Amino acid sequence: MASTRTTHRSSKGTKLYAVRDSKGRFLDIQTYKRAHAADLRKGSKAEATAKAK
């Protein structure tokens, strides 16, 4: 199951993503800009199968 991310704002106003574990504790907090760039670099399963065809 994919982890869910909740959005927050830093004291400087930067948008943040917080990843929590099943107990609600923070696992990772990163900026929206870095998280979004990582999402774009990583392809989905659907894209991988479409590329293989």
N, CA, C and O atoms as CSV, one atom per row, in Angstrom:
chain,resi,resn,atom,element,x,y,z
A,1,MET,N,N,0.843,-1.177,0.000
A,1,MET,CA,C,0.000,0.000,0.000
A,1,MET,C,C,0.886,1.238,0.000
A,1,MET,O,O,1.870,1.303,0.738
A,2,ALA,N,N,0.545,2.203,-0.812
A,2,ALA,CA,C,1.329,3.435,-0.884
A,2,ALA,C,C,1.068,4.289,0.353
A,2,ALA,O,O,-0.041,4.318,0.888
A,3,SER,N,N,2.100,4.973,0.786
A,3,SER,CA,C,1.930,5.842,1.946
A,3,SER,C,C,1.224,7.114,1.524
A,3,SER,O,O,1.413,7.597,0.408
A,4,THR,N,N,0.416,7.652,2.411
A,4,THR,CA,C,-0.302,8.879,2.096
A,4,THR,C,C,0.519,10.064,2.554
A,4,THR,O,O,1.238,9.995,3.552
A,5,ARG,N,N,0.402,11.156,1.810
A,5,ARG,CA,C,1.150,12.355,2.147
A,5,ARG,C,C,0.167,13.475,2.441
A,5,ARG,O,O,-0.809,13.672,1.717
A,6,THR,N,N,0.437,14.192,3.496
A,6,THR,CA,C,-0.390,15.345,3.830
A,6,THR,C,C,0.435,16.597,3.602
A,6,THR,O,O,1.652,16.591,3.791
A,7,THR,N,N,-0.224,17.664,3.199
A,7,THR,CA,C,0.497,18.893,2.906
A,7,THR,C,C,0.488,19.813,4.122
A,7,THR,O,O,-0.491,19.883,4.865
A,8,HIS,N,N,1.581,20.500,4.302
A,8,HIS,CA,C,1.757,21.489,5.363
A,8,HIS,C,C,2.489,22.677,4.764
A,8,HIS,O,O,2.867,22.653,3.593
A,9,ARG,N,N,2.685,23.702,5.553
A,9,ARG,CA,C,3.478,24.861,5.137
A,9,ARG,C,C,4.562,25.096,6.180
A,9,ARG,O,O,4.331,24.970,7.383
A,10,SER,N,N,5.760,25.446,5.686
A,10,SER,CA,C,6.858,25.755,6.598
A,10,SER,C,C,6.667,27.173,7.136
A,10,SER,O,O,5.754,27.887,6.721
A,11,SER,N,N,7.525,27.565,8.050
A,11,SER,CA,C,7.436,28.915,8.614
A,11,SER,C,C,7.707,29.980,7.561
A,11,SER,O,O,7.271,31.124,7.695
A,12,LYS,N,N,8.432,29.593,6.508
A,12,LYS,CA,C,8.711,30.532,5.419
A,12,LYS,C,C,7.634,30.510,4.340
A,12,LYS,O,O,7.699,31.281,3.383
A,13,GLY,N,N,6.643,29.630,4.488
A,13,GLY,CA,C,5.545,29.568,3.530
A,13,GLY,C,C,5.729,28.540,2.437
A,13,GLY,O,O,4.890,28.441,1.542
A,14,THR,N,N,6.825,27.758,2.486
A,14,THR,CA,C,7.071,26.727,1.493
A,14,THR,C,C,6.126,25.550,1.726
A,14,THR,O,O,5.927,25.127,2.865
A,15,LYS,N,N,5.547,25.026,0.656
A,15,LYS,CA,C,4.646,23.879,0.760
A,15,LYS,C,C,5.453,22.629,1.063
A,15,LYS,O,O,6.488,22.388,0.441
A,16,LEU,N,N,4.983,21.826,2.023
A,16,LEU,CA,C,5.679,20.618,2.451
A,16,LEU,C,C,4.767,19.411,2.311
A,16,LEU,O,O,3.544,19.524,2.388
A,17,TYR,N,N,5.378,18.262,2.107
A,17,TYR,CA,C,4.690,16.978,2.153
A,17,TYR,C,C,5.197,16.233,3.372
A,17,TYR,O,O,6.404,16.169,3.604
A,18,ALA,N,N,4.287,15.672,4.151
A,18,ALA,CA,C,4.657,14.865,5.300
A,18,ALA,C,C,4.144,13.452,5.083
A,18,ALA,O,O,2.959,13.252,4.817
A,19,VAL,N,N,5.033,12.470,5.196
A,19,VAL,CA,C,4.661,11.068,5.075
A,19,VAL,C,C,4.592,10.496,6.486
A,19,VAL,O,O,5.526,10.642,7.276
A,20,ARG,N,N,3.478,9.847,6.789
A,20,ARG,CA,C,3.280,9.289,8.127
A,20,ARG,C,C,3.202,7.763,8.069
A,20,ARG,O,O,2.855,7.189,7.037
A,21,ASP,N,N,3.529,7.117,9.186
A,21,ASP,CA,C,3.381,5.669,9.255
A,21,ASP,C,C,1.958,5.336,9.699
A,21,ASP,O,O,1.124,6.230,9.838
A,22,SER,N,N,1.682,4.061,9.919
A,22,SER,CA,C,0.324,3.642,10.268
A,22,SER,C,C,-0.128,4.173,11.621
A,22,SER,O,O,-1.329,4.274,11.871
A,23,LYS,N,N,0.817,4.515,12.503
A,23,LYS,CA,C,0.473,5.063,13.821
A,23,LYS,C,C,0.370,6.582,13.813
A,23,LYS,O,O,0.093,7.196,14.843
A,24,GLY,N,N,0.592,7.189,12.644
A,24,GLY,CA,C,0.461,8.635,12.535
A,24,GLY,C,C,1.737,9.405,12.807
A,24,GLY,O,O,1.730,10.636,12.807
A,25,ARG,N,N,2.842,8.691,13.041
A,25,ARG,CA,C,4.123,9.365,13.290
A,25,ARG,C,C,4.759,9.767,11.968
A,25,ARG,O,O,4.576,9.098,10.951
A,26,PHE,N,N,5.500,10.854,11.989
A,26,PHE,CA,C,6.159,11.332,10.770
A,26,PHE,C,C,7.304,10.405,10.385
A,26,PHE,O,O,8.155,10.084,11.215
A,27,LEU,N,N,7.324,9.978,9.137
A,27,LEU,CA,C,8.446,9.208,8.613
A,27,LEU,C,C,9.397,10.126,7.857
A,27,LEU,O,O,10.617,10.023,7.988
A,28,ASP,N,N,8.818,11.029,7.064
A,28,ASP,CA,C,9.635,11.883,6.214
A,28,ASP,C,C,8.873,13.169,5.951
A,28,ASP,O,O,7.663,13.152,5.725
A,29,ILE,N,N,9.586,14.279,5.981
A,29,ILE,CA,C,9.011,15.562,5.585
A,29,ILE,C,C,9.934,16.146,4.536
A,29,ILE,O,O,11.134,16.289,4.772
A,30,GLN,N,N,9.383,16.488,3.373
A,30,GLN,CA,C,10.187,17.092,2.326
A,30,GLN,C,C,9.372,18.169,1.621
A,30,GLN,O,O,8.145,18.201,1.715
A,31,THR,N,N,10.065,19.036,0.925
A,31,THR,CA,C,9.376,20.116,0.230
A,31,THR,C,C,8.556,19.546,-0.912
A,31,THR,O,O,8.886,18.502,-1.474
A,32,TYR,N,N,7.500,20.234,-1.242
A,32,TYR,CA,C,6.645,19.833,-2.357
A,32,TYR,C,C,7.451,19.785,-3.642
A,32,TYR,O,O,7.260,18.894,-4.470
A,33,LYS,N,N,8.354,20.748,-3.809
A,33,LYS,CA,C,9.160,20.824,-5.030
A,33,LYS,C,C,10.004,19.557,-5.212
A,33,LYS,O,O,10.053,18.999,-6.308
A,34,ARG,N,N,10.665,19.103,-4.146
A,34,ARG,CA,C,11.490,17.891,-4.236
A,34,ARG,C,C,10.639,16.649,-4.422
A,34,ARG,O,O,10.988,15.774,-5.214
A,35,ALA,N,N,9.513,16.559,-3.693
A,35,ALA,CA,C,8.645,15.384,-3.791
A,35,ALA,C,C,8.027,15.285,-5.176
A,35,ALA,O,O,7.937,14.196,-5.743
A,36,HIS,N,N,7.605,16.404,-5.714
A,36,HIS,CA,C,6.984,16.421,-7.042
A,36,HIS,C,C,7.999,16.033,-8.116
A,36,HIS,O,O,7.673,15.282,-9.035
A,37,ALA,N,N,9.229,16.541,-8.004
A,37,ALA,CA,C,10.276,16.198,-8.967
A,37,ALA,C,C,10.589,14.698,-8.916
A,37,ALA,O,O,10.817,14.074,-9.953
A,38,ALA,N,N,10.601,14.127,-7.718
A,38,ALA,CA,C,10.854,12.693,-7.577
A,38,ALA,C,C,9.715,11.889,-8.196
A,38,ALA,O,O,9.954,10.852,-8.813
A,39,ASP,N,N,8.475,12.361,-8.034
A,39,ASP,CA,C,7.330,11.676,-8.632
A,39,ASP,C,C,7.417,11.688,-10.158
A,39,ASP,O,O,7.076,10.703,-10.814
A,40,LEU,N,N,7.873,12.800,-10.714
A,40,LEU,CA,C,7.997,12.892,-12.168
A,40,LEU,C,C,9.097,11.982,-12.702
A,40,LEU,O,O,8.964,11.428,-13.793
A,41,ARG,N,N,10.186,11.821,-11.941
A,41,ARG,CA,C,11.285,10.945,-12.376
A,41,ARG,C,C,10.868,9.486,-12.349
A,41,ARG,O,O,11.310,8.702,-13.189
A,42,LYS,N,N,10.018,9.106,-11.393
A,42,LYS,CA,C,9.608,7.717,-11.243
A,42,LYS,C,C,8.371,7.458,-12.097
A,42,LYS,O,O,7.373,8.167,-11.972
A,43,GLY,N,N,8.429,6.465,-12.949
A,43,GLY,CA,C,7.306,6.136,-13.811
A,43,GLY,C,C,6.327,5.202,-13.121
A,43,GLY,O,O,6.677,4.523,-12.155
A,44,SER,N,N,5.119,5.172,-13.614
A,44,SER,CA,C,4.100,4.295,-13.051
A,44,SER,C,C,4.155,2.920,-13.727
A,44,SER,O,O,4.817,2.742,-14.749
A,45,LYS,N,N,3.450,1.960,-13.137
A,45,LYS,CA,C,3.377,0.625,-13.738
A,45,LYS,C,C,2.695,0.674,-15.094
A,45,LYS,O,O,3.086,-0.038,-16.019
A,46,ALA,N,N,1.672,1.514,-15.211
A,46,ALA,CA,C,0.941,1.643,-16.479
A,46,ALA,C,C,1.852,2.186,-17.573
A,46,ALA,O,O,1.796,1.740,-18.719
A,47,GLU,N,N,2.696,3.157,-17.208
A,47,GLU,CA,C,3.620,3.707,-18.189
A,47,GLU,C,C,4.658,2.665,-18.608
A,47,GLU,O,O,5.046,2.609,-19.775
A,48,ALA,N,N,5.099,1.857,-17.677
A,48,ALA,CA,C,6.105,0.838,-17.976
A,48,ALA,C,C,5.545,-0.218,-18.935
A,48,ALA,O,O,6.228,-0.642,-19.867
A,49,THR,N,N,4.303,-0.636,-18.699
A,49,THR,CA,C,3.713,-1.644,-19.590
A,49,THR,C,C,3.410,-1.063,-20.958
A,49,THR,O,O,3.532,-1.764,-21.963
A,50,ALA,N,N,3.016,0.206,-21.020
A,50,ALA,CA,C,2.760,0.852,-22.302
A,50,ALA,C,C,4.048,0.999,-23.095
A,50,ALA,O,O,4.053,0.842,-24.316
A,51,LYS,N,N,5.127,1.296,-22.410
A,51,LYS,CA,C,6.417,1.447,-23.077
A,51,LYS,C,C,6.924,0.099,-23.598
A,51,LYS,O,O,7.580,0.043,-24.639
A,52,ALA,N,N,6.620,-0.992,-22.872
A,52,ALA,CA,C,7.077,-2.313,-23.270
A,52,ALA,C,C,6.372,-2.806,-24.539
A,52,ALA,O,O,6.921,-3.623,-25.278
A,53,LYS,N,N,5.178,-2.317,-24.783
A,53,LYS,CA,C,4.409,-2.774,-25.964
A,53,LYS,C,C,4.919,-2.222,-27.248
A,53,LYS,O,O,4.371,-2.521,-28.309
